[in-house]
């Protein structure tokens, strides 16, 4: 399927899960639902997520991450060497710690509790999705820097990987194998999720951001300093993508979910190191008002990179953006970035964790507005 030349539309990953799917997850975990029936629930939810995205008119879609309990915890369910625990098992005051720093994490946490072994992460999801749709597919995968901060525990993981960096390197090998499998499966776009890198916008040279502060208290990992953290994240991603060239579009998603106390600044604060990442596209959150001005990122974006511009708010379900509002938002960067290098997407996934409630009808209307905006932009910049 041929994609538009400019202002291609996509999503970041997750789609709101139906209530009946969440209930099915819970019943299956309790042994009250057999595997065959549970699999049918999952298949039906994927069909629904794909149908919604097709109805909205998106150019590149996902399966809505319907089979995943969260954007990161599912790795612990797919790979040997991990286990999934409730956050209270890591620290009895975990919820209070998260509330203190205004950094909510998903309640089910992945922990490295053995040697990481290669296994399929998302190819099975793709194989089913391709039976349901002819649209180009994007697949999202947690990056190694994210997994390192989310899953390495100073006591539980250290017997297998003495340093968190050791665990990250082991995961890199798995990720490279999975990317090869996804390329063979015909995936159009592989997105590496990197919120832990995005969160560094709020960090200081000697003080971690709020999410790493929480992770430090729950997992026992130590902050390395701002520039060293950025460089480690960059190096790990570059290890993952080395050698794949143009065989598939690879992007990296950055977000941080600002609070009312967060500094008003965007991902330009991570420059110039952030531009050393050898990916094709930066999928960035810029709709939230505290993310600052997307022009600041666009004006320094290297000419060989694309931007997936966060153009839809995924936090407020009560207000649907107008197409004209989205157009105006995107046009802030057109003077700096060629339209053929601009993609439109929401700030983040609509449901990165299973229990995050976001009305499907609101998500659908927001995507429709974004797609209409893209059509307006293509007509206006018809020579692109």
C-alpha positions in Angstrom: 0.0 0.0 0.0 1.4 3.4 -1.1 1.7 6.0 1.6 1.0 9.7 1.1 4.1 11.7 0.2 3.7 14.2 3.1 2.0 14.5 6.5 1.6 10.7 7.0 -0.7 9.9 10.0 -0.1 7.2 12.6 -0.5 6.4 16.3 2.1 5.9 19.0 0.9 2.5 20.0 -1.8 1.6 22.4 -5.6 1.9 21.9 -8.2 1.9 24.7 -9.1 -1.6 25.8 -12.7 -2.7 26.0 -14.0 -3.3 29.6 -14.7 -6.9 28.7 -11.1 -7.5 27.7 -9.8 -6.1 31.0 -12.3 -8.4 32.8 -11.0 -11.3 30.6 -7.4 -10.6 31.6 -8.4 -10.7 35.3 -10.4 -13.9 34.9 -7.6 -15.6 33.0 -5.1 -14.7 35.7 -7.3 -16.3 38.3 -7.8 -19.4 36.3 -11.4 -18.7 35.7 -11.0 -18.5 31.9 -9.5 -21.1 29.6 -6.7 -20.2 27.2 -8.8 -20.8 24.0 -11.6 -18.5 25.2 -9.1 -15.8 26.4 -7.3 -15.9 23.0 -10.6 -15.3 21.3 -11.2 -12.2 23.5 -7.7 -10.9 22.5 -8.3 -11.5 18.8 -11.7 -9.7 19.0 -10.1 -6.7 20.8 -7.4 -6.5 18.1 -10.0 -6.5 15.3 -11.9 -3.7 17.1 -8.7 -1.6 17.6 -7.8 -2.0 13.9 -11.3 -1.3 12.8 -11.3 2.0 14.8 -8.0 3.1 13.3 -9.1 2.2 9.8 -12.4 4.1 10.3 -10.4 7.1 11.4 -8.4 6.9 8.1 -4.9 6.5 9.5 -2.1 5.7 7.1 0.0 3.5 9.4 -1.7 1.6 12.3 -0.9 -0.8 15.2 -2.8 -3.6 16.7 -3.5 -1.3 19.6 -1.3 -3.3 22.0 -4.4 -5.2 23.0 -2.5 -8.3 24.0 -0.2 -6.4 26.4 -0.9 -5.6 30.0 1.3 -2.4 29.6 3.7 -1.0 27.1 6.6 -2.4 29.1 5.4 -5.2 31.5 4.5 -7.5 28.6 8.3 -8.0 28.0 8.4 -9.7 31.4 5.6 -12.0 30.3 7.3 -12.9 27.0 11.0 -13.3 27.9 12.6 -15.9 30.1 14.7 -14.3 32.8 11.9 -11.9 33.9 9.2 -12.1 36.4 6.1 -9.8 36.9 5.4 -8.6 40.4 3.0 -6.1 42.0 4.7 -2.8 42.7 4.1 -3.3 46.5 6.4 -6.3 46.4 9.3 -4.1 45.5 8.5 -1.6 48.3 5.6 -1.7 50.7 5.2 2.1 50.3 5.5 2.1 46.5 2.3 3.9 45.8 3.1 6.6 48.3 6.5 7.0 46.7 5.0 7.4 43.3 2.5 9.9 44.6 5.2 11.8 46.4 7.1 12.4 43.2 4.0 12.6 40.9 5.4 9.8 38.8 2.8 7.0 38.4 4.2 3.7 37.2 2.1 0.7 36.1 1.2 -1.5 39.1 2.5 -4.7 37.6 6.3 -4.4 37.3 8.8 -6.4 35.3 11.9 -7.6 37.2 14.9 -9.3 35.8 15.2 -12.5 37.9 17.4 -14.7 35.7 19.4 -14.8 32.5 17.5 -13.2 29.6 16.8 -15.6 26.8 15.7 -14.9 23.3 12.0 -15.2 22.4 9.4 -13.7 20.3 8.1 -10.3 21.5 5.8 -9.0 18.9 6.0 -11.2 15.7 3.0 -13.2 16.9 1.0 -10.0 17.3 2.0 -9.0 13.7 1.1 -12.3 12.2 -2.5 -12.0 13.5 -2.8 -8.3 12.6 -1.8 -8.9 9.0 -4.7 -11.3 8.7 -7.1 -8.5 9.7 -5.8 -5.5 7.8 -4.0 -4.5 4.6 -2.7 -1.3 6.2 1.0 -0.8 6.9 1.7 -1.9 10.4 3.8 -0.2 13.1 5.1 -2.3 16.0 6.3 -0.8 19.3 9.0 -2.3 21.4 10.5 -1.1 24.7 14.1 0.1 24.3 17.0 -1.3 26.2 17.5 1.9 28.3 13.9 1.8 29.3 14.1 -1.9 30.2 17.2 -1.3 32.2 15.6 1.3 34.4 12.3 -0.5 34.7 13.5 -4.0 35.4 17.0 -4.2 36.9 16.8 -4.7 40.7 19.9 -4.3 42.9 19.1 -7.5 44.8 17.0 -9.6 42.5 18.9 -9.0 39.3 22.5 -8.6 40.4 23.2 -12.3 40.8 22.7 -12.6 37.0 23.7 -9.2 35.8 25.9 -7.4 38.4 25.4 -4.0 36.6 22.2 -2.7 35.1 24.2 -2.0 31.9 25.0 -5.8 31.7 21.2 -6.5 31.6 20.7 -3.9 29.0 23.3 -5.4 26.8 21.6 -8.8 27.1 18.3 -7.3 26.1 19.9 -5.6 23.1 20.7 -9.0 21.6 17.1 -10.1 22.0 15.8 -6.9 20.5 18.0 -7.2 17.5 16.8 -10.8 16.9 13.2 -9.6 17.1 13.8 -6.7 14.7 15.1 -9.2 12.2 12.0 -11.3 12.7 9.7 -8.3 12.3 11.5 -7.2 9.0 10.9 -10.7 7.7 7.2 -10.5 8.7 6.8 -7.3 6.6 6.4 -4.7 9.2 6.5 -1.1 7.9 7.7 0.7 11.1 9.4 -0.4 14.2 9.2 2.1 17.1 11.5 1.9 20.1 9.7 3.4 23.2 12.0 5.6 25.3 10.1 7.5 27.9 13.0 7.1 30.4 15.1 9.1 28.0 12.4 11.6 27.5 12.0 12.0 31.2 15.6 13.3 31.4 14.3 16.7 30.2 13.4 17.2 33.9 16.7 16.0 35.3 19.7 18.0 36.4 23.4 17.1 36.1 23.4 15.7 39.7 19.7 15.1 40.3 17.5 12.5 38.5 14.1 13.3 37.1 11.0 12.2 39.2 10.6 8.8 37.4 14.2 7.8 38.0 13.9 8.9 41.6 11.0 6.5 42.0 12.9 3.7 40.1 15.9 4.3 42.3 13.9 3.9 45.5 12.0 0.8 44.2 14.8 -0.9 42.3 18.0 0.4 43.8 19.7 1.7 40.6 21.9 4.8 40.8 21.6 7.9 38.7 24.8 8.5 36.6 24.4 12.2 35.8 22.5 13.8 33.0 24.9 13.7 30.1 26.1 10.2 31.0 22.5 9.0 31.1 21.7 10.5 27.8 24.8 9.0 26.2 24.0 5.5 27.6 20.5 5.6 26.2 21.9 6.8 22.8 24.6 4.1 22.7 22.2 1.3 23.6 19.7 2.3 20.8 22.5 2.5 18.3 23.6 -1.0 19.2 20.1 -2.2 18.6 19.7 -0.6 15.1 23.2 -1.1 13.8 23.3 -2.8 10.4 19.5 -2.7 9.6 20.0 0.3 7.3 16.9 1.1 5.2 15.3 -2.3 5.4 12.6 -0.9 7.7 11.7 2.5 9.1 12.9 2.6 12.7 11.8 5.4 15.0 12.2 6.3 18.7 9.3 7.6 20.8 10.0 10.2 23.5 7.5 11.3 26.1 7.4 12.4 29.8 3.8 13.1 30.9 4.4 16.6 32.5 2.7 17.7 35.7 1.7 21.2 36.7 5.2 21.6 38.2 7.1 20.4 35.3 9.4 22.8 33.5 8.1 24.2 30.2 10.6 22.8 27.8 10.9 20.2 25.0 13.3 17.6 23.7 15.6 20.2 22.4 17.0 20.1 26.0 18.5 16.7 25.2 20.5 18.0 22.2 22.9 17.7 20.7 23.4 14.1 22.0 19.8 13.1 21.1 20.6 13.5 17.4 23.3 10.9 17.6 20.6 8.2 17.7 20.7 6.4 14.3 16.9 6.2 13.9 14.9 7.6 11.0 12.2 9.3 13.0 11.7 10.9 16.4 8.1 10.4 17.6 7.8 13.2 20.0 5.2 14.6 22.5 4.6 18.3 21.8 0.8 18.8 22.2 0.9 19.1 26.0 1.3 22.9 26.9 4.2 22.2 29.2 6.2 20.6 26.4 7.2 24.0 25.1 7.5 25.1 21.6 7.9 22.4 18.9 9.7 24.9 16.7 12.7 24.7 19.1 13.1 21.0 18.3 12.3 21.4 14.6 14.8 24.1 13.9 17.7 21.9 15.0 16.4 18.6 13.6 19.0 17.1 11.2 17.9 17.2 7.6 18.0 13.4 7.3 15.6 12.8 10.2 11.8 12.7 10.3 9.6 14.0 13.1 6.4 12.3 14.3 4.8 15.4 15.8 2.6 14.9 18.8 -0.5 16.8 17.6 -3.3 15.3 19.7 -3.8 15.4 23.5 -4.2 11.9 25.0 -4.9 13.2 28.5 -8.1 15.1 28.1 -10.9 12.9 26.7 -13.5 15.7 27.1 -12.1 18.0 24.4 -11.6 16.9 20.8 -9.2 19.1 18.8 -10.6 20.7 15.6 -8.8 19.9 12.3 -7.9 23.6 12.1 -6.3 23.5 15.5 -4.1 20.6 14.5 -3.2 22.3 11.2 -2.0 25.4 13.1 0.0 23.2 15.4 1.7 21.4 12.6 2.4 24.6 10.6 4.6 25.8 13.5 7.3 23.5 12.2 6.7 23.5 8.4 9.1 26.4 8.0 11.9 24.3 9.5 11.1 20.8 8.3 10.1 19.6 4.8 6.5 18.3 4.8 7.7 14.9 3.5 9.6 14.5 6.8 6.6 15.4 9.0 4.3 12.7 10.4 1.3 13.4 12.6 0.5 11.3 15.7 -1.0 11.7 19.2 1.4 12.7 22.0 1.4 9.1 23.3 -0.6 5.9 23.3 -4.2 6.3 24.5 -3.8 3.4 27.0 -0.2 2.5 27.7 -1.3 0.5 30.8 -4.2 -1.9 30.8 -6.2 0.0 33.5 -5.8 3.5 32.0 -9.4 4.5 31.0 -9.8 6.6 27.9 -13.2 6.6 26.1 -12.8 4.9 22.7 -15.3 7.2 21.1 -13.2 10.2 22.2 -10.0 8.7 20.9 -11.6 7.9 17.6 -12.9 11.4 17.1 -9.5 12.8 18.0 -7.9 10.7 15.3 -10.5 11.7 12.7 -9.7 15.3 13.4 -6.0 14.6 12.9 -6.6 12.8 9.6 -8.7 15.7 8.4 -5.9 18.1 9.3 -3.4 16.0 7.3 -5.6 16.2 4.2 -5.9 20.0 4.6 -2.1 20.2 4.9 -1.5 18.1 1.9 -3.8 20.2 -0.2 -2.1 23.4 1.1 1.4 22.1 0.5 0.5 20.1 -2.6 4.0 20.5 -4.1 5.6 18.6 -1.2 
